[in-house]
Amino acid sequence: MSVAQDLQSVAGIIFPSGDMESDLPIEDIIFPPGDIESHEPPLESDLHLRQIILLLQCLELWWQNRNDFYAAGNLTIYYSQRQLKSEEFRGPDFFVVRGCEKKPRKSWVIWQEDGKYPNIIVELLSPSTKATDKGLKKQIYQDIFRTPEYFWFDPNNLEFVGFHLVDGNYQPIEPNPQGWLWSQQLELYLGVQNNQLRYFTPQGELVPTPEELAEQEKQRAEQEKQRAEQEKQRAEQEKQRAEQEKQRAEQEKQRAERLAAKLRELNIDPDVL
């Protein structure tokens, strides 16, 4: 359904036939807070969907103890100066807003969020969107959103580029030796690994998915179990060595006693030898 059709439908609910003033343009309807839903088209491919989920899951897990951010994928951002749903809206593939309440939203509405725009945006290129992502959207994110960091990534050919805002203009982010790009907003690197865009810590460690973290925990538990078993075996070996030493000492004592007895049989005092 188009935006215009959607507006007509909503207007028909709010103003039943015959009740709506004829001189009230549809686009001038002011929607109540929280009632503006996202109207983003389907994603290009399964690769795009999985990439968005990957970025969301990893960041949510990495920032699981934080409540001061909002991250979303394929969600509409409404930014009309006149606070209208029918004009000035964009739907980044992935974005993060810092310094806000972490809660579910139907969309990101600038005038309902204290004027906050995304701190970082990632667009996933496709044949039908790459021209807009590299041109118009980049210009909007630079000049209107003033988003500090903008990245694009092509899940098909793995093209990966990033920009940060310097004196009002986007300047390319220089890659590190691994080809990763530093995000000051996330305090993480973004880089391509196994054909996917991933986060890396400042120390170069991969930020895991929930599944990877569970596997790591499983491996750590297995390693701890193995170490405990090894410690148990070492303790058992020490116990056996102590028992052997005790037996040897007992045997030496018995030999000494037999020798002493033999000497006494020969009228030799073993204590004076």
C-alpha positions as CSV (number, residue, x, y, z in Angstrom):
1,M,0.0,0.0,0.0
2,S,1.4,3.5,-0.9
3,V,1.7,6.3,1.6
4,A,-1.1,8.2,0.0
5,Q,-3.4,5.1,0.1
6,D,-2.4,4.5,3.7
7,L,-3.3,8.1,4.5
8,Q,-6.6,7.8,2.8
9,S,-7.4,4.6,4.7
10,V,-6.5,6.2,8.1
11,A,-8.4,9.3,7.2
12,G,-11.5,7.2,6.4
13,I,-11.3,5.7,9.9
14,I,-10.8,9.0,11.6
15,F,-13.3,11.0,9.5
16,P,-16.2,8.7,8.3
17,S,-17.8,9.7,5.0
18,G,-19.6,13.0,5.3
19,D,-17.8,14.1,8.4
20,M,-14.4,15.1,7.0
21,E,-14.0,18.7,6.1
22,S,-13.5,19.0,2.4
23,D,-10.8,21.7,2.7
24,L,-8.6,19.6,5.0
25,P,-5.7,18.1,3.0
26,I,-4.8,14.5,3.8
27,E,-1.1,15.4,4.3
28,D,-2.0,17.9,7.0
29,I,-3.3,15.2,9.4
30,I,-1.2,15.2,12.6
31,F,-0.8,11.7,13.9
32,P,-0.8,11.1,17.7
33,P,2.5,10.1,19.3
34,G,3.3,6.4,18.9
35,D,0.8,5.8,16.1
36,I,3.2,6.2,13.2
37,E,4.2,2.8,11.9
38,S,7.2,1.9,9.7
39,H,6.5,1.6,5.9
40,E,9.7,0.0,4.6
41,P,9.6,-2.3,1.5
42,P,10.8,-5.9,1.7
43,L,14.5,-6.5,1.8
44,E,16.4,-7.3,-1.4
45,S,17.5,-10.8,-0.4
46,D,18.1,-13.3,2.4
47,L,21.6,-12.0,2.6
48,H,20.4,-8.5,3.4
49,L,18.0,-9.9,6.1
50,R,20.6,-12.0,7.7
51,Q,23.1,-9.2,7.7
52,I,20.7,-6.8,9.5
53,I,19.9,-9.5,12.1
54,L,23.6,-10.1,12.6
55,L,24.3,-6.5,13.3
56,L,21.4,-6.1,15.6
57,Q,22.0,-9.3,17.6
58,C,25.7,-8.7,18.1
59,L,25.3,-5.1,19.2
60,E,22.4,-5.9,21.5
61,L,24.5,-8.7,23.1
62,W,27.6,-6.5,23.4
63,W,25.6,-3.6,25.0
64,Q,23.2,-5.9,26.9
65,N,23.8,-3.9,30.2
66,R,23.1,-0.6,28.6
67,N,19.7,1.1,28.4
68,D,20.7,4.3,26.6
69,F,20.5,3.3,23.0
70,Y,18.1,2.2,20.3
71,A,19.1,0.0,17.3
72,A,16.9,-1.0,14.5
73,G,16.9,-2.4,11.0
74,N,14.7,-1.5,7.9
75,L,12.7,0.9,10.0
76,T,11.3,4.2,8.8
77,I,12.7,7.5,10.2
78,Y,10.3,10.4,9.9
79,Y,11.9,13.8,10.0
80,S,9.4,16.3,8.6
81,Q,9.9,19.8,9.9
82,R,6.1,20.1,9.8
83,Q,5.7,16.8,11.7
84,L,3.9,15.1,8.9
85,K,4.0,11.4,8.1
86,S,3.6,12.0,4.4
87,E,6.8,13.9,3.8
88,E,10.5,13.6,4.5
89,F,11.1,10.0,5.7
90,R,13.8,7.5,5.0
91,G,14.4,3.9,6.0
92,P,18.0,3.0,6.7
93,D,18.9,-0.7,6.6
94,F,20.5,-0.4,10.1
95,F,20.9,2.5,12.5
96,V,21.8,3.2,16.1
97,V,20.7,6.2,18.2
98,R,22.6,6.8,21.4
99,G,21.4,8.7,24.5
100,C,17.8,7.6,24.3
101,E,15.5,5.2,26.1
102,K,15.8,1.6,25.0
103,K,12.3,0.4,24.2
104,P,10.3,-1.0,21.3
105,R,9.1,1.4,18.6
106,K,7.0,1.2,15.5
107,S,9.2,3.8,13.8
108,W,11.7,6.5,14.7
109,V,9.9,9.9,14.7
110,I,12.4,12.7,15.1
111,W,9.8,15.2,16.6
112,Q,8.9,12.6,19.2
113,E,12.5,11.7,20.1
114,D,13.8,15.1,21.3
115,G,15.1,15.8,17.8
116,K,17.6,13.0,17.9
117,Y,18.9,11.6,14.7
118,P,20.9,8.3,14.3
119,N,24.5,8.4,15.4
120,I,25.5,5.7,12.9
121,I,23.8,4.3,9.8
122,V,24.7,1.3,7.7
123,E,23.1,0.8,4.3
124,L,23.3,-2.6,2.5
125,L,23.8,-2.1,-1.2
126,S,21.9,-3.8,-3.9
127,P,21.5,-3.2,-7.6
128,S,18.3,-1.3,-7.1
129,T,19.4,0.9,-4.2
130,K,23.2,1.4,-4.5
131,A,22.9,4.6,-6.6
132,T,20.5,6.2,-4.0
133,D,22.6,4.9,-1.0
134,K,25.8,6.4,-2.5
135,G,24.1,9.6,-3.6
136,L,20.9,11.0,-2.3
137,K,20.9,9.1,1.1
138,K,24.5,10.0,1.7
139,Q,23.7,13.7,1.1
140,I,20.6,13.5,3.4
141,Y,22.6,11.8,6.2
142,Q,25.3,14.3,5.9
143,D,23.3,17.6,5.5
144,I,20.0,16.9,7.3
145,F,20.6,14.0,9.7
146,R,24.1,15.2,10.5
147,T,24.8,11.5,11.3
148,P,28.4,11.3,12.6
149,E,29.1,8.0,10.8
150,Y,27.8,6.4,7.6
151,F,28.8,3.0,6.2
152,W,27.7,1.0,3.3
153,F,28.2,-2.7,2.6
154,D,27.4,-4.9,-0.4
155,P,26.6,-8.4,0.8
156,N,27.2,-9.7,-2.8
157,N,30.5,-8.2,-3.8
158,L,31.6,-7.3,-0.2
159,E,32.3,-3.6,-1.0
160,F,32.7,-1.8,2.3
161,V,33.2,1.9,2.8
162,G,32.7,4.2,5.8
163,F,32.6,8.0,6.4
164,H,32.7,10.2,9.4
165,L,31.5,13.8,9.7
166,V,34.3,16.3,9.7
167,D,33.4,20.0,9.6
168,G,30.0,19.2,8.2
169,N,31.2,16.9,5.4
170,Y,31.7,13.2,5.2
171,Q,35.3,12.1,5.0
172,P,36.4,8.5,4.3
173,I,37.4,6.5,7.3
174,E,40.9,5.0,6.8
175,P,41.0,1.2,7.2
176,N,43.4,-0.4,9.6
177,P,45.9,-3.2,8.4
178,Q,43.0,-5.7,8.6
179,G,40.8,-3.6,6.4
180,W,38.5,-2.8,9.3
181,L,37.0,0.7,9.9
182,W,36.8,2.3,13.3
183,S,33.5,3.5,14.6
184,Q,33.9,6.1,17.3
185,Q,30.2,6.0,17.9
186,L,30.2,2.3,18.8
187,E,33.8,2.2,20.0
188,L,34.2,-0.9,17.8
189,Y,35.7,-1.8,14.5
190,L,33.5,-2.9,11.6
191,G,35.0,-5.3,9.2
192,V,34.3,-8.1,6.7
193,Q,34.8,-11.7,7.9
194,N,33.4,-14.8,6.2
195,N,31.5,-12.6,3.7
196,Q,29.6,-10.8,6.5
197,L,30.0,-7.4,8.2
198,R,31.0,-7.9,11.8
199,Y,32.1,-5.9,14.8
200,F,35.5,-6.2,16.4
201,T,36.7,-4.9,19.7
202,P,39.6,-2.4,20.0
203,Q,41.8,-5.4,20.9
204,G,40.8,-7.1,17.6
205,E,38.5,-9.7,19.1
206,L,35.3,-10.7,17.2
207,V,32.1,-9.6,18.9
208,P,30.1,-12.8,19.0
209,T,26.6,-13.7,18.1
210,P,24.4,-15.2,20.8
211,E,25.1,-18.6,19.2
212,E,28.8,-18.0,19.1
213,L,28.9,-16.8,22.7
214,A,26.9,-20.0,23.7
215,E,29.5,-22.1,21.9
216,Q,32.3,-20.2,23.5
217,E,30.7,-20.8,26.9
218,K,30.3,-24.4,26.1
219,Q,34.0,-24.7,25.1
220,R,35.1,-22.9,28.2
221,A,32.9,-25.2,30.4
222,E,34.4,-28.2,28.6
223,Q,37.9,-26.8,29.1
224,E,37.2,-26.2,32.8
225,K,35.9,-29.7,33.1
226,Q,39.0,-31.1,31.4
227,R,41.2,-29.0,33.8
228,A,39.3,-30.2,36.8
229,E,39.7,-33.8,35.6
230,Q,43.4,-33.2,35.1
231,E,43.7,-31.7,38.6
232,K,41.8,-34.7,40.0
233,Q,44.2,-37.0,38.2
234,R,47.3,-35.1,39.4
235,A,45.9,-35.2,43.0
236,E,45.3,-39.0,42.6
237,Q,48.9,-39.4,41.3
238,E,50.2,-37.4,44.3
239,K,48.2,-39.5,46.6
240,Q,49.6,-42.7,45.0
241,R,53.1,-41.3,45.2
242,A,52.6,-40.5,48.9
243,E,51.3,-44.0,49.5
244,Q,54.3,-45.5,47.7
245,E,56.6,-43.4,49.8
246,K,54.9,-44.5,52.9
247,Q,55.2,-48.1,51.9
248,R,58.9,-47.7,51.1
249,A,59.4,-46.0,54.4
250,E,57.6,-48.9,56.2
251,Q,59.7,-51.4,54.3
252,E,62.9,-49.6,55.2
253,K,61.8,-49.6,58.9
254,Q,61.0,-53.3,58.8
255,R,64.4,-54.1,57.2
256,A,66.2,-52.0,59.8
257,E,64.3,-53.8,62.6
258,R,65.2,-57.2,61.1
259,L,68.9,-56.2,60.8
260,A,68.9,-54.9,64.4
261,A,67.4,-58.2,65.6
262,K,70.0,-60.2,63.7
263,L,72.8,-58.1,65.2
264,R,71.5,-58.7,68.7
265,E,71.5,-62.4,68.0
266,L,75.2,-62.0,67.4
267,N,75.6,-60.1,70.7
268,I,76.1,-56.8,68.8
269,D,74.3,-53.7,70.0
270,P,73.0,-52.0,66.8
271,D,72.7,-48.7,68.7
272,V,76.4,-48.3,69.1
273,L,77.3,-49.0,65.5
